[in-house]
Amino acid sequence: MGRKLMTSVLTIICFTLAASIISMNESYSFDFYIVIYLVYATPLIVLIGLPLSILVDYLLSRIQFDNHVLYLSTRILSYACAGVLGMYIYYVVMGAGEAILDFKETLVLTLFGVLAAILFVLIDMGMEVLLKMQRRKS
């Protein structure tokens, strides 16, 4: 669980930086978007992303994968789907109503949800490798 919390913190930092770089424009500076994404992304990643991550990992642990590449591909794709699901959970909680069905309205935020989810899984896989290396040394 500690690894997942650390992954969440690192994901928040990386996502905030990446999304701010993507979003900055002549009207609003990088600093503005840093604050905005920190405020909005932190609860989403902690309250929706973290539980979905635990659920995805649990479901994937129940499947036997013979091929490691297939496992990694399935894991990344599962997290991307969890990012989409997480954003739709957010839309429902925020009372988006019928706007959820408007693809043009939800596309950008859904892509940001997928970006956050893929960052989460990549950071989590990196943390797994680092922890395994640390255990081997000790």
Secondary structure, DSSP 8 states (H G I E B T S, - for coil): -HHHHHHHHHHHHHHHHHHHHHH--SSS-HHHHHHHHHHHHHHHIIIIIHHHHHHHHHHHHTS--S-HHHHHHHHHHHHHHHHHHHHHHHHHHTT-GGGGG-HHHHHHHHHHHHHHHHHHHHHHHHHHHHHHHHHHH-
